[in-house]
Amino acid sequence: MSTSIVNLEYVVGQDASFGFVSPTIHTYFTVDTISWQFDLAGSLSGKIFIEGTIYPNAWETLADCEPLEIVVSGPSHVIVVVPNTARYQEYLRFRWEPNLGSVGTFDAAIRILPS
């Protein structure tokens, strides 16, 4: 049985009115599941894309992970789970693309469950 790796400060206080990419996860070991919990505050609208790559700078939106449309006003929490997909690329991250007028902050925690 594997122990999960948790980082409650994966992204902290990110200004959600601008696009950004999360820190890169290097999956140098076999991963069963990766999940993010997003803590959103303000009036946010935009999309979260889950991206992966084998080459360090050839990022692609994962084919089996539709972009997640976010529209919130006030505090909100969203959990995104990526099962098994982490077995097929070397690096993972998420990307935030705000819509015009999106204001607020974006925090994220991450949980990695090795196989």
C-alpha positions as CSV (number, residue, x, y, z in Angstrom):
1,M,0.0,0.0,0.0
2,S,1.4,3.4,-1.1
3,T,1.4,6.5,1.0
4,S,0.0,9.6,-0.7
5,I,2.0,12.8,-1.1
6,V,0.1,15.9,-0.2
7,N,1.1,19.6,-0.6
8,L,-1.5,22.0,0.8
9,E,0.4,25.0,-0.5
10,Y,0.9,23.9,-4.1
11,V,-0.5,27.3,-5.3
12,V,-1.1,30.1,-2.8
13,G,-2.7,33.5,-3.3
14,Q,-2.4,33.5,-7.1
15,D,-4.1,36.5,-8.8
16,A,-6.8,34.9,-10.8
17,S,-7.3,37.8,-13.1
18,F,-4.2,36.7,-15.0
19,G,-3.5,33.4,-16.7
20,F,-0.9,31.2,-15.1
21,V,0.5,27.6,-15.0
22,S,1.0,25.6,-11.9
23,P,4.3,24.2,-10.7
24,T,5.3,21.2,-12.8
25,I,4.9,17.7,-11.3
26,H,7.6,15.3,-12.4
27,T,6.1,11.8,-12.3
28,Y,9.4,10.0,-12.1
29,F,7.6,7.1,-10.4
30,T,4.4,5.3,-11.3
31,V,1.4,7.3,-10.2
32,D,-2.1,5.9,-9.7
33,T,-4.0,9.2,-9.2
34,I,-3.3,12.9,-9.0
35,S,-5.9,15.2,-7.6
36,W,-6.1,18.9,-7.1
37,Q,-8.4,20.8,-4.8
38,F,-8.9,24.4,-5.9
39,D,-9.9,27.1,-3.3
40,L,-11.3,30.0,-5.2
41,A,-12.3,33.4,-3.8
42,G,-13.8,36.4,-5.6
43,S,-15.7,36.6,-8.9
44,L,-13.9,34.1,-11.1
45,S,-14.6,32.9,-14.6
46,G,-12.3,31.0,-16.8
47,K,-11.0,27.5,-17.7
48,I,-8.7,25.0,-16.0
49,F,-6.7,22.8,-18.4
50,I,-4.9,19.7,-17.3
51,E,-1.7,19.4,-19.3
52,G,1.0,16.7,-19.7
53,T,4.2,16.1,-21.7
54,I,7.0,13.6,-22.1
55,Y,9.3,16.3,-23.5
56,P,9.9,19.1,-20.9
57,N,8.5,21.9,-23.1
58,A,5.9,20.3,-25.4
59,W,2.8,20.7,-23.2
60,E,-0.5,19.3,-24.5
61,T,-4.0,19.4,-22.9
62,L,-4.7,15.8,-21.9
63,A,-7.1,14.3,-24.5
64,D,-9.3,12.6,-21.8
65,C,-9.5,15.7,-19.6
66,E,-12.0,18.3,-20.9
67,P,-11.2,21.9,-19.8
68,L,-13.1,22.7,-16.7
69,E,-15.2,25.8,-17.0
70,I,-15.2,27.8,-13.7
71,V,-17.8,30.5,-12.9
72,V,-18.0,31.4,-9.2
73,S,-18.9,34.4,-7.1
74,G,-17.6,34.2,-3.5
75,P,-15.7,31.3,-1.9
76,S,-15.8,28.0,-3.7
77,H,-14.0,24.7,-3.8
78,V,-13.5,22.3,-6.7
79,I,-11.8,18.9,-6.8
80,V,-10.3,17.6,-10.0
81,V,-9.1,13.9,-10.1
82,V,-6.8,12.5,-12.8
83,P,-6.9,8.7,-12.5
84,N,-4.4,6.5,-14.3
85,T,-3.5,9.2,-16.8
86,A,-0.4,10.1,-14.9
87,R,1.1,6.7,-16.0
88,Y,1.5,8.0,-19.6
89,Q,3.5,11.1,-19.4
90,E,6.6,12.3,-17.5
91,Y,5.3,15.8,-16.4
92,L,1.9,17.2,-15.4
93,R,0.5,20.6,-14.5
94,F,-2.6,22.7,-14.8
95,R,-3.1,26.0,-16.6
96,W,-5.7,28.7,-15.7
97,E,-7.1,30.9,-18.4
98,P,-9.3,33.6,-17.0
99,N,-12.2,35.3,-18.9
100,L,-12.2,39.1,-19.2
101,G,-13.3,40.6,-15.9
102,S,-12.3,37.6,-13.7
103,V,-11.1,38.9,-10.3
104,G,-10.0,37.1,-7.1
105,T,-7.5,34.6,-5.8
106,F,-6.7,31.0,-6.6
107,D,-5.2,28.5,-4.2
108,A,-4.6,24.8,-4.9
109,A,-3.6,21.7,-2.9
110,I,-2.4,18.6,-4.6
111,R,-2.5,14.9,-3.6
112,I,-0.4,12.3,-5.5
113,L,-1.2,8.7,-4.9
114,P,1.7,6.5,-6.1
115,S,1.0,3.0,-7.4
